[in-house]
Amino acid sequence: MLTNPVLEAMKKRKSIRSYTSEQPSDEVLNAIAAAGQQAPFAAQLGSLLLKRDVKKNPFKAPWLFTVCIDLHRMETIMKARGWSRKMSDLGALILGVQDAAYVAENMVIAAESLGLGSCYLGATPMYAKTIIDDYGLPPKVFPLVQLTMGYPAEAAAVRPRYPMGFTLFEDRYPQFTTEEIARAMRVMDDGYLAQDYYRSHNAMIPLADGSEETFTYGDYSWTEHISRKLGQWGEDPSGLMNALRACGFFLDEPGTGEAA
Amino acid sequence: MLTNPVLEAMKKRKSIRSYTSEQPSDEVLNAIAAAGQQAPFAAQLGSLLLKRDVKKNPFKAPWLFTVCIDLHRMETIMKARGWSRKMSDLGALILGVQDAAYVAENMVIAAESLGLGSCYLGATPMYAKTIIDDYGLPPKVFPLVQLTMGYPAEAAAVRPRYPMGFTLFEDRYPQFTTEEIARAMRVMDDGYLAQDYYRSHNAMIPLADGSEETFTYGDYSWTEHISRKLGQWGEDPSGLMNALRACGFFLDEPGTGEAA
């Protein structure tokens, strides 16, 4: 397999949930933020909030970034040019999620290359109202995902991934065979079990319907865990829809940009 | 400013729209796809379609990737475990866009590190129906963004970005001053003008309301261009909503996963 420092950084990255108290330098901050900013964009719709308050950080990391989809800044510029936004919130959201995610991922890999660790916090949109208050967000800024960052205080293992043939499909999307599915599940489950991941994180998700638990940490692994997440959580889209609305994003309406 | 090969690759990357006819090796393909697959995930919801057909590639690049949000594969695994998805399509979409975007961005930077260039094609969702047919996509797979890739046949310049103070906000989202807005606009506009970008790409967007053009390629630049995009395009969200529905994503409904 080919290798170089970039591929190495990507291969080595894993989520870090324990950090040293060392405050990384402003030079490191600038390098990581600049790497994020240099990500490809449709319309530079990503912006970054930073909080350096270990006490308010979920993993006591020195940095907490909140990566936002920022239509407010875009509309400010459009206004200065005599334009108002017509593009729908849904259209701008789909572009904006990508702009913001590319910024975030560049930062994660840049951090890895500088010896820092990071962890994405996927539940961020559910805390939109708190984040609006904390940072004084204007309308049309949606907090997509948070990122803890700092120097790692744990030696986490790289987590397994599906086999390549279960991810990269040439010319046609395949009809998965029973054996291919079983093999992909085995790779994931055996991989996490070998690392004793769920036991060491005490991360088994309880059965919500009250039925008896049939798994132990000896056999509870990734495919069961992810099935319990997607099979039990977030059934009602109104929580997320309300979070979007609280940030001024109305997905089923035409563009709602401020008048110029 | 700190530097290393990872930061350098991110700093040097720019969209490439002209490619040599050289077919990159399968070793290079595997390295780039593996780098993408190694991206952080919420639920491994990103999957990759590949077409190696220069004639069907918008920039005659040797590779066209279509990066998808793949709930079908996830549900296949859940079914094998006796689960069906409850999480709403909106919730899964917000997680899935991130999973898919992190894969894509890792691939872009990995490609850069191996001497390849790439370009995101942001209009991909509007071609959902064609892509479903071309690749035989099952329901619950949404083509988010395409990526052309190959060895560059042009020496494109790195495009400008907002000043850092217009992107990274510590503790509070700022109230932009008129001068800050003007400066950010100047950085972007002067930067693209210095590269003669819009003239050399013949990329001026016409005024849709039929009013007289007041710009020339001597002063038409990024802030006017992006204003015309967001100020004229995509007002009706139903095109995108229909593309999502064609792929089996219903944003305003509770989870619609197949029954186990």
HADDOCK unambig.tbl for C-alpha pairs under 7 A between the chains (distance, minus, plus):
assign (segid A and resid 1 and name CA) (segid B and resid 27 and name CA) 6.79 0.50 0.50
assign (segid A and resid 1 and name CA) (segid B and resid 31 and name CA) 6.58 0.50 0.50
assign (segid A and resid 2 and name CA) (segid B and resid 27 and name CA) 6.88 0.50 0.50
assign (segid A and resid 2 and name CA) (segid B and resid 31 and name CA) 6.06 0.50 0.50
assign (segid A and resid 5 and name CA) (segid B and resid 5 and name CA) 6.30 0.50 0.50
assign (segid A and resid 5 and name CA) (segid B and resid 6 and name CA) 6.62 0.50 0.50
assign (segid A and resid 6 and name CA) (segid B and resid 5 and name CA) 6.62 0.50 0.50
assign (segid A and resid 6 and name CA) (segid B and resid 6 and name CA) 5.05 0.50 0.50
assign (segid A and resid 6 and name CA) (segid B and resid 110 and name CA) 6.36 0.50 0.50
assign (segid A and resid 6 and name CA) (segid B and resid 113 and name CA) 6.42 0.50 0.50
assign (segid A and resid 7 and name CA) (segid B and resid 35 and name CA) 6.25 0.50 0.50
assign (segid A and resid 7 and name CA) (segid B and resid 110 and name CA) 6.10 0.50 0.50
assign (segid A and resid 10 and name CA) (segid B and resid 35 and name CA) 6.00 0.50 0.50
assign (segid A and resid 10 and name CA) (segid B and resid 38 and name CA) 6.48 0.50 0.50
assign (segid A and resid 11 and name CA) (segid B and resid 35 and name CA) 6.59 0.50 0.50
assign (segid A and resid 11 and name CA) (segid B and resid 38 and name CA) 6.10 0.50 0.50
assign (segid A and resid 27 and name CA) (segid B and resid 1 and name CA) 6.78 0.50 0.50
assign (segid A and resid 27 and name CA) (segid B and resid 2 and name CA) 6.87 0.50 0.50
assign (segid A and resid 31 and name CA) (segid B and resid 1 and name CA) 6.56 0.50 0.50
assign (segid A and resid 31 and name CA) (segid B and resid 2 and name CA) 6.05 0.50 0.50
assign (segid A and resid 35 and name CA) (segid B and resid 7 and name CA) 6.24 0.50 0.50
assign (segid A and resid 35 and name CA) (segid B and resid 10 and name CA) 5.99 0.50 0.50
assign (segid A and resid 35 and name CA) (segid B and resid 11 and name CA) 6.61 0.50 0.50
assign (segid A and resid 38 and name CA) (segid B and resid 10 and name CA) 6.48 0.50 0.50
assign (segid A and resid 38 and name CA) (segid B and resid 11 and name CA) 6.11 0.50 0.50
assign (segid A and resid 43 and name CA) (segid B and resid 226 and name CA) 6.71 0.50 0.50
assign (segid A and resid 47 and name CA) (segid B and resid 167 and name CA) 4.97 0.50 0.50
assign (segid A and resid 47 and name CA) (segid B and resid 168 and name CA) 6.36 0.50 0.50
assign (segid A and resid 48 and name CA) (segid B and resid 167 and name CA) 5.96 0.50 0.50
assign (segid A and resid 48 and name CA) (segid B and resid 168 and name CA) 4.75 0.50 0.50
assign (segid A and resid 48 and name CA) (segid B and resid 169 and name CA) 6.08 0.50 0.50
assign (segid A and resid 49 and name CA) (segid B and resid 168 and name CA) 5.94 0.50 0.50
assign (segid A and resid 49 and name CA) (segid B and resid 169 and name CA) 4.83 0.50 0.50
assign (segid A and resid 49 and name CA) (segid B and resid 170 and name CA) 5.69 0.50 0.50
assign (segid A and resid 49 and name CA) (segid B and resid 171 and name CA) 6.83 0.50 0.50
assign (segid A and resid 50 and name CA) (segid B and resid 169 and name CA) 6.04 0.50 0.50
assign (segid A and resid 50 and name CA) (segid B and resid 170 and name CA) 4.58 0.50 0.50
assign (segid A and resid 50 and name CA) (segid B and resid 171 and name CA) 6.02 0.50 0.50
assign (segid A and resid 51 and name CA) (segid B and resid 170 and name CA) 5.99 0.50 0.50
assign (segid A and resid 51 and name CA) (segid B and resid 171 and name CA) 5.41 0.50 0.50
assign (segid A and resid 77 and name CA) (segid B and resid 181 and name CA) 6.82 0.50 0.50
assign (segid A and resid 78 and name CA) (segid B and resid 227 and name CA) 5.34 0.50 0.50
assign (segid A and resid 81 and name CA) (segid B and resid 224 and name CA) 6.89 0.50 0.50
assign (segid A and resid 83 and name CA) (segid B and resid 227 and name CA) 6.30 0.50 0.50
assign (segid A and resid 83 and name CA) (segid B and resid 231 and name CA) 6.16 0.50 0.50
assign (segid A and resid 84 and name CA) (segid B and resid 231 and name CA) 5.62 0.50 0.50
assign (segid A and resid 85 and name CA) (segid B and resid 230 and name CA) 5.36 0.50 0.50
assign (segid A and resid 85 and name CA) (segid B and resid 231 and name CA) 4.36 0.50 0.50
assign (segid A and resid 86 and name CA) (segid B and resid 230 and name CA) 5.99 0.50 0.50
assign (segid A and resid 86 and name CA) (segid B and resid 231 and name CA) 4.71 0.50 0.50
assign (segid A and resid 86 and name CA) (segid B and resid 232 and name CA) 5.76 0.50 0.50
assign (segid A and resid 86 and name CA) (segid B and resid 233 and name CA) 6.62 0.50 0.50
assign (segid A and resid 86 and name CA) (segid B and resid 234 and name CA) 6.96 0.50 0.50
assign (segid A and resid 86 and name CA) (segid B and resid 235 and name CA) 4.95 0.50 0.50
assign (segid A and resid 87 and name CA) (segid B and resid 230 and name CA) 5.14 0.50 0.50
assign (segid A and resid 87 and name CA) (segid B and resid 231 and name CA) 6.37 0.50 0.50
assign (segid A and resid 87 and name CA) (segid B and resid 232 and name CA) 6.86 0.50 0.50
assign (segid A and resid 87 and name CA) (segid B and resid 233 and name CA) 5.52 0.50 0.50
assign (segid A and resid 87 and name CA) (segid B and resid 234 and name CA) 4.51 0.50 0.50
assign (segid A and resid 87 and name CA) (segid B and resid 235 and name CA) 4.28 0.50 0.50
assign (segid A and resid 88 and name CA) (segid B and resid 234 and name CA) 6.04 0.50 0.50
assign (segid A and resid 88 and name CA) (segid B and resid 235 and name CA) 4.93 0.50 0.50
assign (segid A and resid 88 and name CA) (segid B and resid 236 and name CA) 6.15 0.50 0.50
assign (segid A and resid 88 and name CA) (segid B and resid 237 and name CA) 5.49 0.50 0.50
assign (segid A and resid 90 and name CA) (segid B and resid 237 and name CA) 6.21 0.50 0.50
assign (segid A and resid 91 and name CA) (segid B and resid 234 and name CA) 6.63 0.50 0.50
assign (segid A and resid 91 and name CA) (segid B and resid 237 and name CA) 6.52 0.50 0.50
assign (segid A and resid 91 and name CA) (segid B and resid 240 and name CA) 6.93 0.50 0.50
assign (segid A and resid 98 and name CA) (segid B and resid 101 and name CA) 6.01 0.50 0.50
assign (segid A and resid 101 and name CA) (segid B and resid 98 and name CA) 6.03 0.50 0.50
assign (segid A and resid 101 and name CA) (segid B and resid 101 and name CA) 6.05 0.50 0.50
assign (segid A and resid 101 and name CA) (segid B and resid 102 and name CA) 6.50 0.50 0.50
assign (segid A and resid 102 and name CA) (segid B and resid 101 and name CA) 6.50 0.50 0.50
assign (segid A and resid 102 and name CA) (segid B and resid 102 and name CA) 6.54 0.50 0.50
assign (segid A and resid 102 and name CA) (segid B and resid 105 and name CA) 5.70 0.50 0.50
assign (segid A and resid 105 and name CA) (segid B and resid 102 and name CA) 5.72 0.50 0.50
assign (segid A and resid 105 and name CA) (segid B and resid 105 and name CA) 6.75 0.50 0.50
assign (segid A and resid 110 and name CA) (segid B and resid 6 and name CA) 6.36 0.50 0.50
assign (segid A and resid 110 and name CA) (segid B and resid 7 and name CA) 6.10 0.50 0.50
assign (segid A and resid 113 and name CA) (segid B and resid 6 and name CA) 6.42 0.50 0.50
assign (segid A and resid 135 and name CA) (segid B and resid 171 and name CA) 5.84 0.50 0.50
assign (segid A and resid 135 and name CA) (segid B and resid 172 and name CA) 4.36 0.50 0.50
assign (segid A and resid 135 and name CA) (segid B and resid 173 and name CA) 5.59 0.50 0.50
assign (segid A and resid 136 and name CA) (segid B and resid 172 and name CA) 5.91 0.50 0.50
assign (segid A and resid 136 and name CA) (segid B and resid 173 and name CA) 5.75 0.50 0.50
assign (segid A and resid 137 and name CA) (segid B and resid 173 and name CA) 5.68 0.50 0.50
assign (segid A and resid 167 and name CA) (segid B and resid 47 and name CA) 4.98 0.50 0.50
assign (segid A and resid 167 and name CA) (segid B and resid 48 and name CA) 5.95 0.50 0.50
assign (segid A and resid 168 and name CA) (segid B and resid 47 and name CA) 6.37 0.50 0.50
assign (segid A and resid 168 and name CA) (segid B and resid 48 and name CA) 4.74 0.50 0.50
assign (segid A and resid 168 and name CA) (segid B and resid 49 and name CA) 5.93 0.50 0.50
assign (segid A and resid 169 and name CA) (segid B and resid 48 and name CA) 6.09 0.50 0.50
assign (segid A and resid 169 and name CA) (segid B and resid 49 and name CA) 4.83 0.50 0.50
assign (segid A and resid 169 and name CA) (segid B and resid 50 and name CA) 6.06 0.50 0.50
assign (segid A and resid 170 and name CA) (segid B and resid 49 and name CA) 5.69 0.50 0.50
assign (segid A and resid 170 and name CA) (segid B and resid 50 and name CA) 4.58 0.50 0.50
assign (segid A and resid 170 and name CA) (segid B and resid 51 and name CA) 5.97 0.50 0.50
assign (segid A and resid 171 and name CA) (segid B and resid 49 and name CA) 6.84 0.50 0.50
assign (segid A and resid 171 and name CA) (segid B and resid 50 and name CA) 6.02 0.50 0.50
assign (segid A and resid 171 and name CA) (segid B and resid 51 and name CA) 5.41 0.50 0.50
assign (segid A and resid 171 and name CA) (segid B and resid 135 and name CA) 5.86 0.50 0.50
assign (segid A and resid 172 and name CA) (segid B and resid 135 and name CA) 4.38 0.50 0.50
assign (segid A and resid 172 and name CA) (segid B and resid 136 and name CA) 5.90 0.50 0.50
assign (segid A and resid 173 and name CA) (segid B and resid 135 and name CA) 5.59 0.50 0.50
assign (segid A and resid 173 and name CA) (segid B and resid 136 and name CA) 5.71 0.50 0.50
assign (segid A and resid 173 and name CA) (segid B and resid 137 and name CA) 5.67 0.50 0.50
assign (segid A and resid 181 and name CA) (segid B and resid 77 and name CA) 6.83 0.50 0.50
assign (segid A and resid 224 and name CA) (segid B and resid 81 and name CA) 6.88 0.50 0.50
assign (segid A and resid 226 and name CA) (segid B and resid 43 and name CA) 6.69 0.50 0.50
assign (segid A and resid 227 and name CA) (segid B and resid 78 and name CA) 5.33 0.50 0.50
assign (segid A and resid 227 and name CA) (segid B and resid 83 and name CA) 6.30 0.50 0.50
assign (segid A and resid 230 and name CA) (segid B and resid 85 and name CA) 5.36 0.50 0.50
assign (segid A and resid 230 and name CA) (segid B and resid 86 and name CA) 5.98 0.50 0.50
assign (segid A and resid 230 and name CA) (segid B and resid 87 and name CA) 5.15 0.50 0.50
assign (segid A and resid 231 and name CA) (segid B and resid 83 and name CA) 6.16 0.50 0.50
assign (segid A and resid 231 and name CA) (segid B and resid 84 and name CA) 5.60 0.50 0.50
assign (segid A and resid 231 and name CA) (segid B and resid 85 and name CA) 4.36 0.50 0.50
assign (segid A and resid 231 and name CA) (segid B and resid 86 and name CA) 4.71 0.50 0.50
assign (segid A and resid 231 and name CA) (segid B and resid 87 and name CA) 6.37 0.50 0.50
assign (segid A and resid 232 and name CA) (segid B and resid 86 and name CA) 5.77 0.50 0.50
assign (segid A and resid 232 and name CA) (segid B and resid 87 and name CA) 6.86 0.50 0.50
assign (segid A and resid 233 and name CA) (segid B and resid 86 and name CA) 6.62 0.50 0.50
assign (segid A and resid 233 and name CA) (segid B and resid 87 and name CA) 5.51 0.50 0.50
assign (segid A and resid 234 and name CA) (segid B and resid 86 and name CA) 6.96 0.50 0.50
assign (segid A and resid 234 and name CA) (segid B and resid 87 and name CA) 4.51 0.50 0.50
assign (segid A and resid 234 and name CA) (segid B and resid 88 and name CA) 6.05 0.50 0.50
assign (segid A and resid 234 and name CA) (segid B and resid 91 and name CA) 6.63 0.50 0.50
assign (segid A and resid 235 and name CA) (segid B and resid 86 and name CA) 4.95 0.50 0.50
assign (segid A and resid 235 and name CA) (segid B and resid 87 and name CA) 4.28 0.50 0.50
assign (segid A and resid 235 and name CA) (segid B and resid 88 and name CA) 4.94 0.50 0.50
assign (segid A and resid 235 and name CA) (segid B and resid 254 and name CA) 5.30 0.50 0.50
assign (segid A and resid 235 and name CA) (segid B and resid 255 and name CA) 5.50 0.50 0.50
assign (segid A and resid 236 and name CA) (segid B and resid 88 and name CA) 6.16 0.50 0.50
assign (segid A and resid 236 and name CA) (segid B and resid 254 and name CA) 5.16 0.50 0.50
assign (segid A and resid 237 and name CA) (segid B and resid 88 and name CA) 5.49 0.50 0.50
assign (segid A and resid 237 and name CA) (segid B and resid 90 and name CA) 6.18 0.50 0.50
assign (segid A and resid 237 and name CA) (segid B and resid 91 and name CA) 6.50 0.50 0.50
assign (segid A and resid 237 and name CA) (segid B and resid 252 and name CA) 6.62 0.50 0.50
assign (segid A and resid 237 and name CA) (segid B and resid 253 and name CA) 6.66 0.50 0.50
assign (segid A and resid 237 and name CA) (segid B and resid 254 and name CA) 5.96 0.50 0.50
assign (segid A and resid 240 and name CA) (segid B and resid 91 and name CA) 6.93 0.50 0.50
assign (segid A and resid 252 and name CA) (segid B and resid 237 and name CA) 6.60 0.50 0.50
assign (segid A and resid 253 and name CA) (segid B and resid 237 and name CA) 6.66 0.50 0.50
assign (segid A and resid 254 and name CA) (segid B and resid 235 and name CA) 5.29 0.50 0.50
assign (segid A and resid 254 and name CA) (segid B and resid 236 and name CA) 5.16 0.50 0.50
assign (segid A and resid 254 and name CA) (segid B and resid 237 and name CA) 5.95 0.50 0.50
assign (segid A and resid 255 and name CA) (segid B and resid 235 and name CA) 5.50 0.50 0.50
